[in-house]
Structures are given as structure tokens and as C-alpha cells.
Amino acid sequence: MNGRIEKIYVEEGQRVNKGELLLSLNTDAIENQIKGVKSTLEFATTTFEKQDNLWKQGIGSEIDYLTSKNNKESLEAQLESLEAQKRMSQIRAPFAGVVDKIFPKEGEIASPGFPVMEFVNLSKLTITADVSEAFVGKIKEGQNVELSFSSLPDVMIKTPIIRVSKVITSSSRTFEIEMEINNPNETIKPNMVSSIKIKDFSTDNAFVVPSLAIRKDITGKYVYTVNKEDNQHIVGKKYITTDLSYEENTMITDGLSKGDQVVVKGFHLVSAGVPVNVVK
């Protein structure tokens, strides 16, 4: 509702409890209306009570009875509406928290659509992230993620996903996920940027090699291996099929066998058929 700010009861940075009065608007006009309606309602109530007694005795017309009854009920509804408006002139804390910022000053006009206070509770935060549609079907509610913050290098939090959006954003081709975290020390602040690690694939057995060890020619991708021939270690060349990569490693799905020794250091200095010394 519109109104002149009568009193601001808090300061920026102040902690308040749920229901505590933060700000009130001037209510002189509403209170005058309430006084007028109460006075008229008192007379209307007395009139109705007398008409009601007469009606029960079979005295008077039905029109007089209904008119007095309707007049009383109409004034009661008007009074209730005015008292509701008066209650709306007081802004109370919707939850326990901190008054972060106060925008207007006492005496200024407050009106709908213009912020009055920025009020926060940092004990529990909601984190949202946009994920590429390529991961649709791989990410589900309840799946654990790891959260980290570049400005807080010592903070790492594991928490489940509580919501996965059902809609793909057409402009970015992403969908939104949501997590909640406890923040008892209020270390994490609203609008901080976080990094989220999501495990979208796992396997018990896989061949994994450093990505840099994978070479490529016109035939395809390959790695150098070491084979023992006539008491010598000879470099071999094996073409491979790669799959997922993560950080500095790549999974090999075909081309390697259990026991193969892959050259992962000095691979740029060797070629197939060259004898080498194996250093472990």
C-alpha cells in the first residue's frame, strides 16, 4: 500500500527475529476512517438489535428488518477491510535474519513495486546451475555433487541435487538443477560463483592413460607401448579407440590389453621399433 514512512525500527546489519516490526507507515487517515466507521457501526448495531427484537415479536416490516441487518453487516465488512489495511502498514520480519540494506528514509513515500528493505537469512542457501542438454538423462534428483568456490579455496561441500528442471532453455540449450546447503557460519554469500562437479559416469574396470600420451596420424589415434623382445624393450605402436576424458586422462575402450605397458613419459622422443630402457 502507499504511505509515508512513519518509523524505521531497525538498522542495516541488525539481526532480527521472525515477526519483529521493521517499519511502519503513517496511518492517520486510516485510523480516522476506522473511528468514523466504528461510530456508525455502533449506531447501526443498536438499530438492528431493536429491529430484531421487534421482528421477533411480529412488529415492524420485513424491509426495515433486512435494511438494518444489511447496514450493520456492510459496516462490519468495511471495518474489517480498514483494519486489514492498517495491519498492512506494518512490515514485519517474515523469518529470522539480517537487515542487509534499507532503501528509503523516514518521511519518504513507500509504494508498491519499490523495494523497502533487503532482508536475508544465510543459514541455508539455494544454489542453481545450468547444465548442458547433453547430460539429460545422466543427472537425477538425489545425485550427489561437489561444490567449490574460487574465492573460498578451503571450502568443499558435498550435497544432493534436490530439483532437476524439466525444461530446456532454448537460448542456451541448458537445463537448471538446484541444490541446498547449510551455511551455519555464513561464510558463503549470495550471488557467489561456485564450481560444481557431477559424476555422470563410473565404471569398475577401464583402461585410462594420460591424454597427452595419445598420438594421432592419418590412420587414427594410437599410443606407444613397450614389448620385450630378445631381452630388449622395444617400442610398439597400437591404434586405439578413445571414449570419455576427464581432466588430464582419457579412457581407452579398444586397442589395449591387460598387461600392456604404455609409454606415458618421453613419448615424443620415441618411435615404433626403437629400443628403450624402462624406468618405473
Sequence and secondary structure as in RCSB ss.txt:
>XXXX:A:sequence
MNGRIEKIYVEEGQRVNKGELLLSLNTDAIENQIKGVKSTLEFATTTFEKQDNLWKQGIGSEIDYLTSKNNKESL
EAQLESLEAQKRMSQIRAPFAGVVDKIFPKEGEIASPGFPVMEFVNLSKLTITADVSEAFVGKIKEGQNVELSFS
SLPDVMIKTPIIRVSKVITSSSRTFEIEMEINNPNETIKPNMVSSIKIKDFSTDNAFVVPSLAIRKDITGKYVYT
VNKEDNQHIVGKKYITTDLSYEENTMITDGLSKGDQVVVKGFHLVSAGVPVNVVK
>XXXX:A:secstr
  EEEEEE   TT EE TT EEEEE  HHHHHHHHHHHHHHHHHHHHHHHHHHHHHTT S HHHHHHHHHHHHHH
HHHHHHHHHHHHHTEEE SSSEEEEEE S TTSEE TTS  EEEE  SEEEEEEEEEGGGTTT  TT EEEEEET
TEEEEEEEEEEEEE S  BTTTTEEEEEEEEE TT  S TT  EEEEE     SS EEEEGGG EE SS EEEEE
EEEETTEEEEEEEE EEEEEETTEEEEEES  TT EE  SSGGG  TT EE    
